[in-house]
Amino acid sequence: MMAFEFAARKFSRAKWVKPSFIRDDDIPADAITGCLKTADNKLSFWHCTEEKTSIEDVVLALATGIKVDKLEKMHVVAFKKDALDSADLVLVRSDGETRVKDMVERHVDLIELTLSKLANFAKIMAKQISAELHCHSFTKKEVAKILNDSIAVGRITVDKLPQEIQAELAKVSK
């Protein structure tokens, strides 16, 4: 098993842009309701390292999620595990909902979230996004390349993917 240095998740960059009515270090509500939607008082993450290939693995896991049915550009932000630990945020391993078998066990949840813990995490996330710290952006074409490369080495078979993604990958690989 790889070192657990970072916990990464997808985010919508546009939701973290502050509208003109926010004049301090507050966070837009859309960032909370759109990017930090919890389920069972948990947030989903993938553990990784700083290495480019490790971040691309996170993109692969997200792009092949059980509920994902089309290719999209992707923004991913990674948080140092130590920083989350020191903010009293608790991560536990849980099976990830991805079609890539070797990624299932690289999933973790931030658990026992309350309003104050979610607000603390949101502040950490807002600071990182505004400083472009451990933020990674991938175009739709780059996401497709990550998927096609993973298919080429046998990490996932194309027939495990939804029809729309298969069609988009076929277009990109030509």
Helices and strands as residue ranges (DSSP letters): E 6-11, G 13-16, H 29-30, I 31-35, E 43-48, H 52-63, E 74-80, H 81-86, E 90-93, G 101-106, E 107-111, H 115-131, E 135-138, H 140-152, G 158-160, H 163-172
